[in-house]
Amino acid sequence: MGEEWTIHDTGDEKCYRFKPFAGNTLRFQVKAAHDCHLAFTTADGETEPMYEVFIGGWDNGSSAVRFNQSGELVKVDTPDILSEEEFREFWVVTDHDEIRVGRGGECEPFMTCTLPEHVQTTHFGYSSGWGATGCFQFFQELTHATEDKLEYVFEQLYGDTFTFTVATDHDAHVALTMGAEETPLMYEVFIGAWNNQHCGIRKSKETTVVKVDTPDECCGAEKTYWINIRGGDVRVGRLGETEPFMEWADPEAFKITHVGYCTGWGASGTWKLNV
């Protein structure tokens, strides 16, 4: 379905390495005896404001969130949460000035806190340390290919805002569902549909509730979009633009747990997702 994971090795001293961060969800796998450290910043380096997420600190006994290298905003017991023998998956969602941290495959976080101020992050750093080496793998680096099939591939959705990058000539489709399949209640977001002249939002495969003119939206090159589904509103925008170019408020909202993606109607594509 996608490329092999890229492995990033880290040493036994705490030293962050930074990568660009677009969106609100960081999904990753890590293998370490203890002390998985993540930093979220507004620049390519340790700056303030900055918040840090520690998983398996304190000799793999606790996890915490720290703001501006001061005291912990939250600290919870998480005995043996990391392993030096196997990769374990985690996610960090950063939206609405709240931090939520959870295990891969589990929708409920094991750690939650509110930030004392708003931080518009642009980069994240990763490190092991305090005597433990580590190996990291980041979901956002995977490239997923879709054929001309109109068959959705589904991923768990952990936050209510996510981003995706797609390269296709037309007809990039995204499904927002109540499970890892097409469900009776669902939304579909169409990018570059109707001969690459329009984008739209459809509910339950029947009613097109939004349709906007977007001539030549898809051009074969990579373009990045964000979708926010908070409170029953479906908002779709382009990376770098705070205002959506499509928006619809569903008076009968439902709980969305998965996101699907596909191409069709003569188009194939490649995707990268932050979900």
Helices and strands as residue ranges (DSSP letters): E 8-10, E 17-20, E 25-32, E 36-41, E 51-56, H 57-60, E 62-67, E 72-77, E 88-95, E 98-103, E 111-114, E 123-127, E 134-138, G 139-141, E 144-146, E 153-156, E 161-168, E 172-177, E 187-192, H 193-196, E 198-203, E 207-213, E 223-228, G 230-232, E 233-238, E 246-249, E 258-263, E 269-274
